[in-house]
Amino acid sequence: MNFTAGAEPGRNPNPGPGDNAGSIVIVLHQAGSSAGRVGQWLVRHGYRLDIRKPPLGDPLPKDLSGYAGAVVFGGPMSANDDEPYVHREIDWCGHCLQQGVPFLGICLGAQLLVRALGGLVNSHPDCHAEIGYYPLHATEQGNALLPGWPAMIYQWHREGFTLPDGAQMLATGDLFTEQAFSVGPSAFGVQFHTELTEAMMRRWLVRGRARLGLPSAQQRQAHMEGRMMYDAPIRDWLDRFLKVWLASDQRRIMDMSERKTA
């Protein structure tokens, strides 16, 4: 299975029992969506991408025991939408936690995880949006997990979330306080977008240009200038974070421990 910038790999429609040992479930929400730099990084490190698009009718895998992780990306819909596939995704996020598979929710994906944990997803009380580059502040827990968080991060959202019970805050923002959190040792949610390639950013700025008029949204030039100034530390953080995330798989840690004591 191959991944190239601007294209998406297919998936094996009939995987065998051992076919998912190095696979990551990738949940996308539009026909033309891409896993971006996250997908590129995973393929570069030897993982296969099992892409599912629930709004287009793709089912989500029930048995995750053979998967190395699951990533749920963003989309134009809301985690509060009363759509059957949204409800199924919320339930599936909880299912991932129950099975102990490393989970990463990005933007909408983080909000779906919040809903699965009983938290709330709401618009800003003053109708502000974060579209562009905004300050990010790592918490003590965030720095303990991974030192060196970027000071500015790329955003594209107008809804935020409350920190669910049992979750640990890893990073905060100025307009939307809750920006990154963890649940247990291997489930993470981030409001921001580290996965964007430059091509993806340009597409979003064209297709989503109407949103640039929302309160606190930045104009196109600020996005492009921000990328030149802030993208290098974001890319570095993503590389280090994905390593920490995949290494947090408690199933693998327990298996290795059992082998040593056998």
N, C-alpha and C positions, 0 to 999 in steps of 0.2 A: 504494500500500500504506500503510495507516494503522496507527498504534499509539496506544492510549489506555491510561491507568492502569487496571489491573485486567482488561485484555483484551489479546489477542495478535493481531498481524496474520497473515493467511494468507500463503501463498507461491505463486508462479506454478508450477504443476506441470509446465509445458512451456516453460521459459525459452528464448528465442531467443539467437543468438550474442552480441548486444549487450546483453541484458537485465540482466546481472550487473555492469555497469560500476560502479554505485554500490551494490552489495549487500554485505552482511556475512552470512556463515554464522553462525547462532545455533544452538548445540547444547544442547538441554535434555533432562532425564532423567525427567520425569514428565508425565502428561497435563495437569495443572493448573499446571505451572511457568511462570514468567514471566521475561523478560529484565530486568525491573525498571528501575532508573534508567539502566542501561547502554543498554537498548533505547530508552528514552525520549530519551536524549541523542543516540543515533545517528539516530533518525528526525527529531529536531529539527534536526539538521545535514544533513539531506537524503539519508541512506542508507536503502536498503530492507533489510528483514530477511528473510533466507531461513531460516526456522525448520525445523530437523530434530530429530526425537526418536528416536534409535536404539533405545531399549528398546521402542518401539512399532512398530518395523519400518521407519522411514525410512532410506533410503540416504544416505550422505554423498557430496558431490560429489567426483569424481576430478580434474577439471580446475579448478584454482583461479585460472587466469591472469586471469580477468575479475573476480574478487572483490577488494574493497578490504580485507578482513580476515576473520578467523574467531575466534569467541569460544565457548569450551566452559565451560559453567556447572557448578554443583555438583549433587549428588543424594544419595540415601540409600544407594546402593550403594558398594562399595569398588573402588578401582583394582586390587585383588588378586583380585577375584571371577573365577571361571573360567566366565564367560559369553561366548558368541560375540560379542555386541555390544561388550563391554568390550575384548576383544582387537582387534576391528576399529577401535574408537576409538583405542586406543593406536597402532596402525599408522597411522591417519589423522593423528594428531598429528605423527608423523615425516614423513608425506607433506606436511603443511603447511609444515614447516621446509624440506624439500627444494625445494618450489616457491617459497619466499620470500614467502609471503603473511603479512602481519602477523597474529600469533597471540596470543591472550590466554586463559590458562587460569585459572579461578576455582575455588578449593577442590578439588573432585574433578577439575576440568579441569586444574589445576596438577599434581595427582598423576598424572593420565594422561600429561601431558607428561613428568614425571619418569620414569615407567616407560618411555616411548618412548626416553628418553635413557640408559637403563640404571641409573637410580637406584632407591632402595628407598622403599616406602611402608609404614609400620609404626605400630602403636599406641604410645602413650606407655608407657615401661617401668614406670611406677607407675599405669597405667590412668587418668591424668588426661584430662579433656576441656576444650576451650575453647568455652564456649557463653555468649555475652554479650560485654562489652567488656573488652579486655585491652591492656596496654601494647605499643606498637610502637616499634622503634628503627631508624631509617634508617642504613644504612652510608654510608661515604664515597662509594661508587659510587652508592648510591641518591640521595644529596643532589646529586651531580654531574648525575645524570639529571634530577632534579626536586626542587628545594628545597621545604621546607615540608611534610614528611609529617605526618599526624596523630599525636598522641601516644597516642591510644587508638583501637582499631579493633574492629569487630564481627566475631565469630567464631561458627562453628557446626560443630565437627568434633571427632572423637576419634582421628583418624589424622594423622600428619605424614609428612614425607619427608626424605630426605637430599639434599644438593645434588649434582646430577649433574656428572660430569666436563665441563668446558668451560663451565659456567654461572657466572654472577656473582651473588653475594649482594647484594640491594638493601635488605633489611630483615630484622630478627630480632625474636624474642619471648622471653619469659621461660620459659614452660612448653614451648612448641615453638619451637626455635631458628629453624628455617628458615621464613621468612614470605613473602618475595618474591624473585624471581630473574629474570634475563634470560639468553637464549641468543642470541648474535649480536645484530644491531642491531634486530630487530623481533619477537622472540618473548619473551613474559613469562608468568610464573606467579605468582599471589598466593594465599595460603592463606585470606585474609580476605574478607569480604563488604562491599564498598562499594555494591553494586547494590541493596540492600534498601530498598524503600519502607516506610513505616510499616504499610501494609496487609499487606505480605509478612511483616513481623516478627510482627504479631499472628497471622497464620495459622500461622507456624512455632511460635509459643509454644503454640498450641492443639494442633496436630497432633503436635508433637514434645515435648509436656510430660513424657513419661516420661524423656527425656534430661536434664531439669533435675535429676534425682537423681544424675547421674554425678559423680564426684570433680572438684572445682574448677568445676563448672558453676554459673552464677549463676541466681538465682530471677527470676521474671517481673518483679517490681517493679524490680529492678536494671536489667533490659533497657530498660524504659520510661523510667526516670530517666536512664540512660546516653544514650539517644537524645537527650533534651532537652539534655544537657550536651555531647555529643561529635559530634553529627551534622553541624553546620555545617562544621567543618574537613574532615570526611570527604567531604562533598558537593563542597567546593571542590577537594580533592585529585583526586577522580574526574574533574571537569571538565578539570583541567589535564593529568592523566595520559592521558586518551583523546586529547587533541590531540597530545601527544608520541608516543603509540603509533601513531596513524594517519599522522603525519608521518614515521615511521621507515621507511616502505615503500621499500625500496631499488629496487624495480622502477620506481616512479614517478620516483625521483631520477635513475636511469640514463636513463630516457626523456627527462626534461627536459634532461639534460646532452647527450644525443645531438641533440636538437632545436636546442640552442644552437650546436652545432658543425657542424650540417648546412649 
